[in-house]
Amino acid sequence: MLLRKARVSNFKIVEDSNEFKVDQATCLIGKNESGKTAILEALYRLNPYDTTVAEFDIIEEYPRRYLPGTSRIGVTCPPAFVHARIRRVPVPPCPV
């Protein structure tokens, strides 16, 4: 399978990344603390090697501005999502 397009919303610092294309070489550019690593972590959750990180921790990974106890108590926001468009491609056999 090849990841073709993705969109991350409400994950850590990323409110909405908008849909972006993923190709053989994709570069994430941004200032410090702009959400580059958060996007990569969200994409990793699509097919994690370590299944224990697949679970969502609301305290660590939900945008803090929407958590109870912050200055915006009562603000509701949709849950975190990673939207992905994946294209199936044949996997070549491994040489023995």
N, C-alpha and C positions, 0 to 999 in steps of 0.2 A: 504494500500500500504506500502511496505517496501523498503527503499532505500538500494540497494545492492552494487553499485559502483558509484563513482563520480570523476569528474575532474574539477578543477577550473583554468581558464586562464585569464590573464589580468584584475584582480580585485584587486584594492588597491596595496599591496606590492607583491601579488602572480602573478608571470609571467606565470608559468605553474606548477601545482601541480603533474602532471602525474595522471593517473587513480589509485585510491586507493579503497580498499574494505571496506565496512561499515558492521559491524556485530552488535550483541546485545551489545557488549562493544567494543568501538573503542577509542583509545587514540592518541591524537595529541601531539607530543613531539618536542620541538624546543627551540632555544634561544629566548630571548626577541626580539620583533620586527621582528620575522621570518615569520609571516603570519598565525599563528594558529587561531586567532580571525577572520581574513579576510576570511579564509576558512569556518568557521562556519557561518559568516554573508552571504556569497554567498550561502551556502546550505539553509539557512533560507529563502532566496528569492525564492526557489522552491515552497514553500507553506506557505507564511507569514500569521501570525495571523492578523497583522496590514498591510492592503493593501497599505497604503501610503508609506511604505518603499520598496515596490516592484519596484518603479521607480529608474532608474539609474541616479546618479548625476555625470556627467563627471568630474567636478572639484574635488570632494571629493573621487571618487571611481576608476577613471581611473589611471593607473600608471603615476606618475608625469613626468617621463623621456620621455614620449611620447606626453605630452601636449605642444601646442604652447607656446612660451615664456620661455621655459626651454633651457638648453644648447644644446638640440638636436632638434632644430626647423626643421620641415619638415620630421621627421622620421614618417613613417606610421606603424601602428600596427593593427592587427585585433581587433574587439570589444571584450568586456568582455563576457565570456561565462561560464555557469555552465552546464556541461554535466552530466547526471545522468542515471543510469539504475535502474529502479524501478520494483519490482515484486508485482503483485496484490495478496493479500491474503484475504481470507474471514474474515470479521470482526465479532467476536462473538456478539450476542445480549446482550444489556445491561440489567442487572437484574432490575426488576421493584420494 
